[in-house]
């Protein structure tokens, strides 16, 4: 990160009262937040159901979005927003209002409530205090209602499989980063408009392209956290990302999108126009080939997943099943809860989740943070060592056998934090070269009497179910897939492939991995909102995958050609 900042760190073990140490920082918003928490906590002790723990969070965000489409400006927005989220726990660590519902307010189709604070704290202190009070009052009322429901539901439950408490002790730390200078909060919009228009104008060279966008998103989040045990954390989290996306439509109506993504902490560190334009031209060649590619038939057999594809695969299918808080209830499938110490991957595989990492293989990682949303210092967690499951990603909500947090409580917007991934990293002690992996794929296909194996080069997203209310299955949406023929024919690009399956079966079929780690950055949506994540993985060889055709489109290609007048 560029720019100077002052960092103050103080670590205290054990439980203490609310500290006023940060009043010396001169951060008016922090002082207001700490003062209101102190006052509200003290006043609520006089209620029939007093809180045993509270924390207040603020997300102070500066954001800029610039979108160009086919060489023209489509959007240019800069915003400064500030929201506050109270967290109130009633009862005690053995039974509280969060037992059956992980959020401190009702989640509706419109999201979850939060206090929208004025952004001018110099002249609107009273307005800020009023907004904090109103949201805290609403969440306290919700907490009382949930606690009463929890006590009633607990009486009729036959058993509760997890016997661990509902809140765990944790070290108390104070940490402070000074605000970014004003020039780090915004970008040169005019310069980026010109750059994105130039990049997106390339899509005009192919009139079959239906969508052709280039988007810059730059956000600086200044996160405040204070709690009734003495924690006080202020951290800056910058994210700069360029997304280039385009799509074509096949003659049968199938939509065929492709994406390019670039990430850096500082917009100045994003790639040059020349690199992004060269990558865009390659993407356009692939789009043209995809439009004429045959539709794949359903398939079972061996496959190679590129680093980017396997990263999404591990994030969706493996990583979400390592998020410990979700296993607190028997409504979760708990795929791995009873498999600690047992082999879940091939013996040379290592899996870790490390929010302290800022870069890997020369790429910056957007899953980085120093403190999680419970004010706990981030930790590297080695979840799989030599193929055996060792650990889970934990918050201050413990589960049987895992009584402590390891700094993986994450949330966005007004949501309460739950266990989430950050920078998930898959490595192998016995990497294979790309030539070896290809030869092994062909050999495995022959062994299974298959005409070809698959190579999944690019994927866009995935979806997985971990609950007991539905089948614990997954699907991953590939974008660029090749048939690799066993008889030496050239690889053939195909379309309309959906990768499906069940997790335990898929994990048991992973044979080995390559020597080419790839970094995939994205946003993961789950019950605590959308959080920044990275998946790092090499190419992997799987001896059996299952695919099905994507749903047939009911849309027909346009009759009229897209309008385009070449620029002089």
LUMFI-227788 format. One record per residue (C-alpha): x negated, z, y; residue in one letter; residue number from 1. Coordinates in Angstrom, 3 decimals. Example, Ala and Ser with C-alpha at 12.3 -4.5 7.8 and 13.67 -1.06 7.14 Angstrom:
2
> c1, c3, c2, res, n
> -12.300, 7.800, -4.500, A, 1
> -13.670, 7.140, -1.060, S, 2
END
This chain:
568
> c1, c3, c2, res, n
> 0.000, 0.000, 0.000, X, 1
> -1.165, -0.745, 3.505, X, 2
> -0.882, 1.577, 6.480, X, 3
> -2.019, 5.140, 7.000, X, 4
> -0.068, 8.094, 5.734, X, 5
> -0.515, 11.836, 5.641, X, 6
> 0.100, 13.529, 2.289, X, 7
> 0.710, 17.235, 1.854, X, 8
> 0.865, 18.645, -1.678, X, 9
> 1.602, 22.198, -2.757, X, 10
> 2.275, 23.179, -6.370, X, 11
> 3.956, 26.448, -7.352, X, 12
> 4.897, 27.370, -10.908, X, 13
> 8.100, 29.318, -11.492, X, 14
> 11.304, 29.876, -9.571, X, 15
> 11.310, 30.708, -5.876, X, 16
> 13.812, 30.665, -3.022, X, 17
> 14.308, 27.852, -0.546, X, 18
> 11.102, 27.319, 1.379, X, 19
> 10.838, 26.705, 5.099, X, 20
> 7.245, 25.486, 4.756, X, 21
> 8.139, 21.950, 5.674, X, 22
> 9.512, 22.913, 9.061, X, 23
> 5.908, 22.404, 10.192, X, 24
> 6.061, 18.745, 9.250, X, 25
> 8.040, 17.849, 12.355, X, 26
> 10.399, 15.698, 10.263, X, 27
> 13.755, 16.406, 11.926, X, 28
> 15.838, 14.878, 9.116, X, 29
> 14.057, 16.979, 6.512, X, 30
> 14.596, 20.110, 8.583, X, 31
> 18.306, 19.352, 8.957, X, 32
> 18.689, 18.695, 5.231, X, 33
> 16.833, 21.859, 4.229, X, 34
> 18.734, 23.961, 6.748, X, 35
> 22.137, 22.693, 5.619, X, 36
> 21.308, 23.257, 1.941, X, 37
> 20.159, 26.792, 2.673, X, 38
> 23.309, 27.561, 4.669, X, 39
> 25.786, 25.980, 2.229, X, 40
> 24.224, 27.618, -0.805, X, 41
> 24.379, 31.024, 0.855, X, 42
> 28.010, 30.551, 1.936, X, 43
> 29.158, 29.316, -1.477, X, 44
> 27.835, 32.468, -3.137, X, 45
> 30.952, 34.163, -1.766, X, 46
> 33.282, 31.829, -3.698, X, 47
> 34.929, 32.698, -7.020, X, 48
> 32.693, 30.135, -8.727, X, 49
> 29.325, 30.250, -6.926, X, 50
> 26.735, 27.561, -7.648, X, 51
> 23.719, 28.602, -9.681, X, 52
> 21.739, 25.568, -8.479, X, 53
> 22.047, 22.904, -5.756, X, 54
> 19.997, 20.024, -4.411, X, 55
> 20.511, 17.603, -1.535, X, 56
> 19.078, 14.080, -1.446, X, 57
> 18.888, 11.468, 1.307, X, 58
> 18.077, 7.793, 0.822, X, 59
> 16.999, 6.362, 4.183, X, 60
> 16.701, 2.607, 3.670, X, 61
> 15.495, -0.313, 5.782, X, 62
> 16.308, -3.657, 4.179, X, 63
> 15.861, -7.324, 5.027, X, 64
> 17.344, -10.256, 3.131, X, 65
> 16.623, -13.903, 3.876, X, 66
> 18.194, -16.668, 1.779, X, 67
> 17.539, -20.387, 2.060, X, 68
> 19.439, -22.962, 0.028, X, 69
> 18.415, -26.622, -0.337, X, 70
> 16.234, -26.376, 2.737, X, 71
> 18.750, -24.671, 5.028, X, 72
> 19.178, -21.056, 6.086, X, 73
> 22.112, -19.388, 4.320, X, 74
> 21.661, -15.712, 5.174, X, 75
> 19.453, -13.510, 7.342, X, 76
> 20.252, -9.799, 7.468, X, 77
> 18.393, -6.670, 8.458, X, 78
> 19.980, -3.261, 7.926, X, 79
> 19.150, 0.394, 8.286, X, 80
> 21.350, 2.692, 6.192, X, 81
> 21.208, 6.371, 5.376, X, 82
> 23.202, 8.174, 2.691, X, 83
> 23.161, 11.754, 1.440, X, 84
> 24.050, 12.946, -2.081, X, 85
> 24.725, 16.621, -2.912, X, 86
> 24.251, 17.980, -6.439, X, 87
> 26.072, 21.227, -7.291, X, 88
> 25.941, 23.040, -10.634, X, 89
> 28.403, 25.816, -11.512, X, 90
> 28.266, 28.253, -14.420, X, 91
> 24.778, 28.685, -15.832, X, 92
> 22.123, 26.833, -17.823, X, 93
> 23.984, 27.383, -21.110, X, 94
> 27.264, 25.831, -19.890, X, 95
> 27.934, 24.063, -16.616, X, 96
> 30.128, 21.438, -15.007, X, 97
> 27.865, 18.575, -16.130, X, 98
> 28.400, 19.085, -19.854, X, 99
> 30.928, 16.288, -20.354, X, 100
> 30.529, 14.233, -17.174, X, 101
> 27.093, 13.229, -15.823, X, 102
> 28.230, 12.591, -12.244, X, 103
> 29.086, 15.041, -9.471, X, 104
> 31.968, 12.922, -8.161, X, 105
> 34.473, 10.525, -9.656, X, 106
> 33.154, 7.038, -10.373, X, 107
> 35.731, 4.362, -9.555, X, 108
> 35.746, 0.586, -9.597, X, 109
> 34.371, 0.794, -6.049, X, 110
> 31.435, 3.029, -7.045, X, 111
> 30.861, 6.664, -6.168, X, 112
> 31.126, 8.595, -2.909, X, 113
> 28.211, 9.641, -0.731, X, 114
> 27.808, 10.891, 2.818, X, 115
> 27.051, 8.029, 5.213, X, 116
> 24.793, 9.576, 7.846, X, 117
> 24.104, 8.408, 11.411, X, 118
> 20.764, 6.657, 11.650, X, 119
> 19.926, 8.162, 15.027, X, 120
> 18.933, 11.745, 14.213, X, 121
> 17.614, 12.387, 17.720, X, 122
> 21.033, 12.565, 19.364, X, 123
> 23.429, 12.999, 16.449, X, 124
> 22.348, 16.180, 14.690, X, 125
> 25.891, 17.551, 14.731, X, 126
> 27.265, 14.315, 13.275, X, 127
> 24.659, 14.428, 10.500, X, 128
> 25.506, 18.054, 9.695, X, 129
> 29.227, 17.244, 9.706, X, 130
> 28.808, 14.355, 7.242, X, 131
> 26.661, 16.494, 4.922, X, 132
> 29.229, 19.315, 5.039, X, 133
> 32.157, 17.009, 4.232, X, 134
> 30.485, 15.451, 1.190, X, 135
> 29.195, 18.802, -0.053, X, 136
> 32.696, 20.290, 0.273, X, 137
> 34.221, 17.400, -1.686, X, 138
> 31.618, 17.650, -4.420, X, 139
> 32.010, 21.407, -4.690, X, 140
> 35.769, 20.959, -5.220, X, 141
> 35.046, 18.323, -7.876, X, 142
> 32.514, 20.657, -9.522, X, 143
> 35.091, 23.460, -9.726, X, 144
> 37.624, 21.123, -11.342, X, 145
> 35.056, 19.789, -13.846, X, 146
> 33.836, 23.282, -14.718, X, 147
> 37.368, 24.469, -15.492, X, 148
> 37.951, 21.377, -17.639, X, 149
> 34.612, 21.918, -19.359, X, 150
> 35.459, 25.498, -20.334, X, 151
> 38.833, 24.384, -21.727, X, 152
> 37.355, 21.470, -23.656, X, 153
> 34.543, 23.616, -25.088, X, 154
> 37.094, 26.001, -26.632, X, 155
> 38.765, 23.244, -28.673, X, 156
> 35.619, 21.396, -29.749, X, 157
> 34.804, 22.050, -33.387, X, 158
> 31.091, 21.643, -32.915, X, 159
> 28.489, 20.593, -30.423, X, 160
> 25.633, 18.909, -32.232, X, 161
> 23.071, 19.547, -29.500, X, 162
> 22.335, 23.266, -29.010, X, 163
> 19.877, 22.994, -26.106, X, 164
> 20.872, 24.385, -22.667, X, 165
> 22.275, 22.110, -19.962, X, 166
> 19.544, 22.680, -17.406, X, 167
> 15.888, 23.521, -17.915, X, 168
> 13.205, 25.283, -15.841, X, 169
> 10.568, 23.081, -14.213, X, 170
> 7.505, 23.449, -11.966, X, 171
> 8.241, 23.690, -8.242, X, 172
> 6.292, 21.331, -5.998, X, 173
> 6.305, 20.316, -2.364, X, 174
> 5.145, 16.851, -1.359, X, 175
> 5.321, 14.991, 1.937, X, 176
> 4.524, 11.447, 3.059, X, 177
> 4.648, 10.593, 6.747, X, 178
> 7.035, 7.781, 7.738, X, 179
> 5.795, 4.216, 7.576, X, 180
> 4.845, 2.720, 10.955, X, 181
> 7.575, 0.579, 12.509, X, 182
> 5.832, -2.692, 11.627, X, 183
> 6.030, -1.842, 7.908, X, 184
> 9.808, -1.443, 8.016, X, 185
> 10.568, -5.093, 8.782, X, 186
> 9.236, -8.566, 8.107, X, 187
> 8.665, -11.552, 10.344, X, 188
> 12.071, -13.089, 9.635, X, 189
> 11.385, -16.345, 11.452, X, 190
> 8.214, -16.944, 9.447, X, 191
> 10.006, -16.199, 6.177, X, 192
> 12.940, -18.425, 7.125, X, 193
> 10.518, -21.318, 7.552, X, 194
> 8.758, -20.540, 4.262, X, 195
> 11.932, -20.226, 2.198, X, 196
> 13.474, -23.343, 3.721, X, 197
> 10.366, -25.297, 2.750, X, 198
> 10.429, -23.989, -0.828, X, 199
> 14.169, -24.489, -1.374, X, 200
> 14.020, -27.981, 0.133, X, 201
> 12.196, -29.084, -3.020, X, 202
> 15.487, -28.846, -4.922, X, 203
> 16.825, -31.762, -2.899, X, 204
> 14.516, -34.040, -4.892, X, 205
> 16.851, -33.770, -7.914, X, 206
> 20.519, -34.402, -7.136, X, 207
> 21.531, -32.944, -10.518, X, 208
> 20.537, -29.480, -9.336, X, 209
> 23.720, -27.558, -8.508, X, 210
> 22.117, -24.419, -7.046, X, 211
> 18.737, -24.214, -5.336, X, 212
> 17.971, -20.947, -3.559, X, 213
> 14.920, -19.036, -2.406, X, 214
> 15.466, -15.386, -1.453, X, 215
> 13.268, -12.734, 0.108, X, 216
> 14.333, -9.110, -0.285, X, 217
> 12.282, -6.406, 1.396, X, 218
> 13.296, -2.755, 1.217, X, 219
> 11.631, 0.453, 2.310, X, 220
> 13.313, 3.547, 0.923, X, 221
> 12.374, 6.899, 2.396, X, 222
> 13.659, 9.485, -0.058, X, 223
> 14.234, 13.130, 0.797, X, 224
> 14.833, 15.863, -1.781, X, 225
> 15.326, 19.624, -1.316, X, 226
> 16.732, 22.164, -3.753, X, 227
> 17.533, 25.851, -4.095, X, 228
> 14.463, 26.527, -6.226, X, 229
> 12.066, 25.594, -3.444, X, 230
> 11.285, 21.934, -4.061, X, 231
> 10.833, 19.685, -1.059, X, 232
> 9.792, 16.071, -1.590, X, 233
> 9.618, 13.147, 0.837, X, 234
> 8.348, 9.831, -0.523, X, 235
> 8.250, 6.215, 0.717, X, 236
> 9.063, 3.428, -1.766, X, 237
> 8.569, -0.167, -0.545, X, 238
> 9.720, -3.225, -2.521, X, 239
> 9.120, -6.880, -1.594, X, 240
> 10.477, -9.595, -3.840, X, 241
> 10.948, -13.346, -3.742, X, 242
> 13.477, -14.866, -6.137, X, 243
> 13.686, -18.616, -6.615, X, 244
> 16.667, -19.753, -8.627, X, 245
> 18.183, -23.081, -9.508, X, 246
> 20.630, -24.449, -12.031, X, 247
> 21.831, -27.713, -13.484, X, 248
> 24.943, -28.543, -15.472, X, 249
> 24.786, -30.433, -18.756, X, 250
> 27.270, -33.221, -19.414, X, 251
> 29.353, -30.857, -21.556, X, 252
> 29.680, -28.411, -18.624, X, 253
> 27.108, -25.838, -19.768, X, 254
> 25.480, -24.023, -16.849, X, 255
> 21.689, -23.915, -17.183, X, 256
> 19.941, -21.592, -14.709, X, 257
> 16.242, -20.801, -14.299, X, 258
> 14.488, -18.173, -12.185, X, 259
> 11.117, -17.372, -10.668, X, 260
> 10.320, -13.868, -9.477, X, 261
> 7.425, -12.456, -7.441, X, 262
> 6.947, -8.787, -6.572, X, 263
> 4.618, -6.808, -4.283, X, 264
> 4.727, -3.535, -2.375, X, 265
> 3.850, -5.357, 0.848, X, 266
> 5.307, -8.788, 1.761, X, 267
> 1.809, -9.835, 2.857, X, 268
> 0.711, -9.609, -0.780, X, 269
> 3.331, -12.038, -2.119, X, 270
> 1.989, -15.398, -3.380, X, 271
> 1.177, -18.287, -1.072, X, 272
> 3.654, -21.074, -0.370, X, 273
> 1.441, -23.436, -2.357, X, 274
> 1.683, -21.324, -5.496, X, 275
> 5.422, -20.779, -5.226, X, 276
> 6.049, -24.474, -4.555, X, 277
> 3.903, -25.503, -7.525, X, 278
> 5.824, -23.094, -9.741, X, 279
> 9.109, -24.428, -8.357, X, 280
> 8.165, -28.007, -9.223, X, 281
> 7.407, -26.945, -12.809, X, 282
> 10.771, -25.189, -12.975, X, 283
> 12.483, -28.373, -11.791, X, 284
> 10.842, -30.347, -14.614, X, 285
> 12.173, -27.825, -17.132, X, 286
> 15.662, -27.985, -15.593, X, 287
> 15.700, -31.764, -15.918, X, 288
> 14.683, -31.485, -19.573, X, 289
> 17.248, -28.745, -20.269, X, 290
> 20.088, -30.906, -18.976, X, 291
> 19.416, -33.464, -21.707, X, 292
> 18.410, -30.985, -24.434, X, 293
> 20.529, -30.651, -27.597, X, 294
> 22.706, -27.587, -28.177, X, 295
> 21.221, -25.286, -30.802, X, 296
> 23.064, -24.346, -33.982, X, 297
> 23.395, -20.705, -35.118, X, 298
> 20.124, -19.622, -36.722, X, 299
> 18.478, -16.874, -38.716, X, 300
> 14.747, -16.992, -39.245, X, 301
> 11.350, -16.254, -37.698, X, 302
> 10.665, -16.436, -33.992, X, 303
> 8.065, -15.857, -31.318, X, 304
> 9.130, -14.034, -28.156, X, 305
> 6.878, -14.593, -25.151, X, 306
> 5.671, -11.568, -23.192, X, 307
> 8.452, -11.953, -20.630, X, 308
> 11.090, -12.403, -23.323, X, 309
> 9.847, -9.517, -25.461, X, 310
> 9.635, -7.290, -22.372, X, 311
> 13.358, -7.753, -21.721, X, 312
> 14.002, -7.350, -25.449, X, 313
> 12.172, -4.001, -25.614, X, 314
> 13.724, -2.749, -22.379, X, 315
> 17.277, -3.446, -23.497, X, 316
> 17.120, -2.744, -27.199, X, 317
> 14.415, -0.106, -27.485, X, 318
> 13.966, 1.527, -24.083, X, 319
> 17.585, 2.545, -23.507, X, 320
> 17.535, 4.372, -26.833, X, 321
> 14.596, 6.477, -25.632, X, 322
> 16.491, 7.862, -22.623, X, 323
> 16.922, 11.455, -23.749, X, 324
> 19.789, 12.757, -21.607, X, 325
> 22.144, 10.186, -23.105, X, 326
> 21.663, 11.861, -26.513, X, 327
> 23.101, 15.130, -25.217, X, 328
> 26.596, 14.219, -26.424, X, 329
> 27.791, 13.016, -29.793, X, 330
> 29.437, 10.083, -28.008, X, 331
> 25.995, 8.437, -28.011, X, 332
> 24.812, 6.533, -31.065, X, 333
> 21.557, 8.568, -31.024, X, 334
> 19.656, 5.820, -32.794, X, 335
> 16.328, 7.653, -32.708, X, 336
> 17.232, 11.324, -32.244, X, 337
> 16.468, 12.237, -35.864, X, 338
> 13.497, 9.882, -36.204, X, 339
> 10.808, 11.810, -34.319, X, 340
> 7.561, 11.595, -36.290, X, 341
> 8.845, 8.643, -38.303, X, 342
> 7.716, 5.038, -38.154, X, 343
> 9.961, 2.911, -35.946, X, 344
> 7.557, 0.011, -35.302, X, 345
> 4.561, -1.526, -37.046, X, 346
> 1.669, 0.949, -37.216, X, 347
> -0.470, -0.838, -34.592, X, 348
> 2.233, -0.646, -31.880, X, 349
> 2.025, 1.745, -28.928, X, 350
> 4.881, 2.236, -26.450, X, 351
> 4.667, 4.251, -23.237, X, 352
> 6.728, 4.629, -20.095, X, 353
> 4.585, 5.353, -17.058, X, 354
> 6.054, 5.615, -13.539, X, 355
> 2.626, 6.568, -12.187, X, 356
> 1.319, 3.023, -12.800, X, 357
> 1.171, 0.805, -9.724, X, 358
> -0.266, -2.304, -11.388, X, 359
> -0.988, -3.830, -14.790, X, 360
> -2.874, -7.026, -15.659, X, 361
> -3.239, -7.740, -11.942, X, 362
> 0.510, -7.484, -11.223, X, 363
> 2.149, -4.768, -9.094, X, 364
> 4.932, -2.819, -10.799, X, 365
> 8.257, -1.961, -9.201, X, 366
> 9.014, 0.903, -11.610, X, 367
> 6.503, 3.113, -9.791, X, 368
> 7.348, 6.434, -8.127, X, 369
> 5.538, 9.756, -7.661, X, 370
> 8.536, 12.092, -7.941, X, 371
> 11.842, 11.533, -9.657, X, 372
> 15.327, 12.192, -8.253, X, 373
> 15.186, 15.839, -9.366, X, 374
> 12.039, 16.504, -7.349, X, 375
> 9.866, 16.469, -10.500, X, 376
> 6.436, 14.845, -10.603, X, 377
> 6.432, 11.600, -12.599, X, 378
> 4.583, 11.596, -15.931, X, 379
> 3.353, 9.025, -18.418, X, 380
> 5.257, 9.480, -21.677, X, 381
> 3.789, 8.136, -24.931, X, 382
> 6.998, 7.509, -26.811, X, 383
> 5.523, 5.604, -29.768, X, 384
> 2.013, 6.258, -31.059, X, 385
> 0.681, 4.163, -33.963, X, 386
> 4.211, 3.023, -34.720, X, 387
> 5.670, 6.545, -34.914, X, 388
> 8.224, 7.956, -32.502, X, 389
> 6.809, 10.916, -30.560, X, 390
> 8.845, 11.557, -27.421, X, 391
> 11.804, 10.697, -25.213, X, 392
> 12.284, 10.083, -21.488, X, 393
> 13.582, 13.405, -20.191, X, 394
> 15.282, 14.913, -17.155, X, 395
> 16.062, 18.572, -16.534, X, 396
> 18.879, 18.206, -19.076, X, 397
> 17.120, 19.131, -22.344, X, 398
> 18.021, 18.128, -25.894, X, 399
> 17.173, 19.795, -29.190, X, 400
> 13.413, 19.758, -29.672, X, 401
> 12.702, 18.495, -26.147, X, 402
> 13.181, 21.400, -23.735, X, 403
> 11.310, 20.066, -20.702, X, 404
> 11.599, 17.265, -18.186, X, 405
> 8.878, 14.622, -17.899, X, 406
> 9.992, 13.183, -14.572, X, 407
> 12.377, 10.422, -15.628, X, 408
> 15.535, 11.374, -13.706, X, 409
> 16.530, 8.296, -11.710, X, 410
> 19.504, 7.091, -9.682, X, 411
> 20.544, 4.836, -6.831, X, 412
> 23.242, 4.984, -4.168, X, 413
> 25.462, 8.064, -4.555, X, 414
> 24.967, 8.565, -8.272, X, 415
> 23.505, 11.641, -9.918, X, 416
> 20.285, 10.953, -11.842, X, 417
> 20.054, 10.570, -15.610, X, 418
> 17.195, 9.584, -17.934, X, 419
> 16.013, 6.074, -17.109, X, 420
> 13.033, 3.842, -17.821, X, 421
> 10.400, 3.032, -15.199, X, 422
> 7.371, 0.973, -16.317, X, 423
> 7.855, 0.411, -20.055, X, 424
> 4.630, -0.780, -21.660, X, 425
> 4.253, -2.225, -25.185, X, 426
> 0.731, -2.614, -26.548, X, 427
> -0.920, -3.316, -29.889, X, 428
> -4.231, -2.244, -31.402, X, 429
> -4.487, -5.499, -33.392, X, 430
> -3.696, -8.346, -31.000, X, 431
> -3.451, -11.896, -32.301, X, 432
> -4.410, -15.006, -30.358, X, 433
> -1.730, -17.498, -29.388, X, 434
> -3.046, -19.931, -31.969, X, 435
> -2.857, -17.291, -34.685, X, 436
> 0.708, -16.364, -33.725, X, 437
> 1.846, -19.978, -33.800, X, 438
> 0.254, -20.531, -37.205, X, 439
> 1.887, -17.340, -38.525, X, 440
> 5.270, -18.480, -37.200, X, 441
> 5.004, -21.817, -39.006, X, 442
> 3.809, -20.121, -42.198, X, 443
> 6.715, -17.652, -42.086, X, 444
> 9.220, -20.454, -41.475, X, 445
> 7.911, -22.346, -44.500, X, 446
> 8.093, -19.185, -46.594, X, 447
> 11.764, -18.845, -45.650, X, 448
> 12.421, -22.556, -46.310, X, 449
> 13.211, -23.181, -42.663, X, 450
> 12.695, -26.529, -40.975, X, 451
> 11.542, -24.768, -37.829, X, 452
> 11.022, -21.422, -36.141, X, 453
> 11.982, -20.506, -32.605, X, 454
> 9.871, -19.809, -29.543, X, 455
> 11.747, -17.895, -26.837, X, 456
> 9.762, -18.665, -23.707, X, 457
> 12.033, -17.316, -20.947, X, 458
> 15.032, -14.992, -20.872, X, 459
> 17.141, -13.757, -17.990, X, 460
> 18.881, -10.561, -19.041, X, 461
> 20.234, -8.480, -21.865, X, 462
> 23.060, -6.154, -22.772, X, 463
> 23.101, -3.293, -25.239, X, 464
> 25.573, -0.663, -26.408, X, 465
> 24.341, 2.818, -27.343, X, 466
> 27.662, 4.677, -27.605, X, 467
> 29.744, 5.418, -30.694, X, 468
> 32.884, 3.781, -29.295, X, 469
> 31.561, 0.324, -30.201, X, 470
> 29.017, -1.312, -32.478, X, 471
> 25.414, -0.460, -31.540, X, 472
> 24.493, -4.083, -30.995, X, 473
> 22.625, -6.106, -28.396, X, 474
> 22.493, -9.565, -26.962, X, 475
> 19.763, -11.171, -24.910, X, 476
> 20.292, -14.397, -22.972, X, 477
> 17.401, -16.853, -23.397, X, 478
> 16.894, -19.596, -20.839, X, 479
> 14.048, -21.666, -22.305, X, 480
> 13.901, -21.949, -26.111, X, 481
> 11.888, -24.306, -28.297, X, 482
> 12.133, -25.276, -31.923, X, 483
> 8.654, -25.155, -33.484, X, 484
> 8.734, -27.541, -36.458, X, 485
> 6.844, -26.834, -39.652, X, 486
> 6.008, -30.513, -40.305, X, 487
> 3.959, -30.997, -37.133, X, 488
> 6.619, -32.651, -34.993, X, 489
> 6.381, -31.808, -31.265, X, 490
> 8.228, -28.704, -30.164, X, 491
> 11.819, -29.438, -29.147, X, 492
> 13.593, -27.832, -26.181, X, 493
> 17.143, -26.662, -27.009, X, 494
> 19.921, -24.936, -25.056, X, 495
> 22.960, -22.760, -25.641, X, 496
> 21.154, -19.988, -27.552, X, 497
> 22.217, -16.324, -27.551, X, 498
> 19.944, -13.783, -29.279, X, 499
> 22.024, -11.116, -31.027, X, 500
> 21.606, -8.317, -33.561, X, 501
> 21.453, -4.610, -34.241, X, 502
> 18.467, -2.557, -33.064, X, 503
> 17.115, -0.900, -36.226, X, 504
> 17.226, -4.161, -38.141, X, 505
> 15.459, -6.016, -35.356, X, 506
> 12.704, -3.405, -34.966, X, 507
> 11.940, -3.483, -38.690, X, 508
> 11.406, -7.245, -38.481, X, 509
> 8.633, -7.142, -35.849, X, 510
> 5.411, -8.250, -37.541, X, 511
> 2.671, -8.304, -34.874, X, 512
> 1.878, -8.956, -31.221, X, 513
> -0.418, -11.118, -29.144, X, 514
> -3.241, -10.653, -26.672, X, 515
> -1.313, -11.880, -23.617, X, 516
> 0.477, -9.003, -21.814, X, 517
> 3.137, -10.211, -19.401, X, 518
> 4.862, -8.301, -16.594, X, 519
> 8.620, -8.649, -16.080, X, 520
> 10.113, -6.910, -13.013, X, 521
> 13.808, -6.417, -12.407, X, 522
> 16.740, -4.147, -11.623, X, 523
> 18.377, -2.199, -14.447, X, 524
> 22.021, -1.215, -14.113, X, 525
> 23.383, 1.783, -16.013, X, 526
> 25.508, 4.866, -15.410, X, 527
> 23.308, 6.133, -12.549, X, 528
> 23.260, 2.815, -10.703, X, 529
> 20.693, 0.046, -10.363, X, 530
> 17.066, 1.185, -10.482, X, 531
> 13.789, -0.713, -10.187, X, 532
> 12.111, -1.252, -13.577, X, 533
> 9.230, -3.159, -15.125, X, 534
> 8.717, -4.232, -18.734, X, 535
> 5.175, -5.029, -19.889, X, 536
> 4.759, -6.704, -23.259, X, 537
> 2.704, -9.310, -25.129, X, 538
> 4.132, -12.122, -27.232, X, 539
> 5.590, -10.736, -30.463, X, 540
> 6.287, -12.338, -33.830, X, 541
> 9.533, -11.402, -35.573, X, 542
> 10.159, -12.503, -39.148, X, 543
> 13.918, -12.666, -38.666, X, 544
> 16.136, -13.071, -35.619, X, 545
> 19.763, -14.057, -35.397, X, 546
> 21.225, -16.389, -32.801, X, 547
> 24.630, -17.760, -32.002, X, 548
> 25.861, -20.451, -29.657, X, 549
> 26.799, -19.455, -26.152, X, 550
> 30.469, -19.749, -25.238, X, 551
> 31.661, -23.273, -24.582, X, 552
> 32.196, -23.997, -20.923, X, 553
> 35.637, -25.024, -19.684, X, 554
> 34.102, -26.539, -16.537, X, 555
> 33.311, -30.237, -16.370, X, 556
> 30.434, -31.702, -14.353, X, 557
> 31.371, -32.901, -10.859, X, 558
> 32.483, -36.501, -10.582, X, 559
> 30.982, -37.036, -7.148, X, 560
> 27.210, -36.791, -6.662, X, 561
> 25.795, -34.002, -4.523, X, 562
> 25.445, -35.068, -0.895, X, 563
> 21.852, -35.374, 0.264, X, 564
> 20.296, -37.296, 3.118, X, 565
> 16.490, -37.425, 2.782, X, 566
> 14.670, -35.888, 5.741, X, 567
> 12.498, -38.221, 7.767, X, 568
END
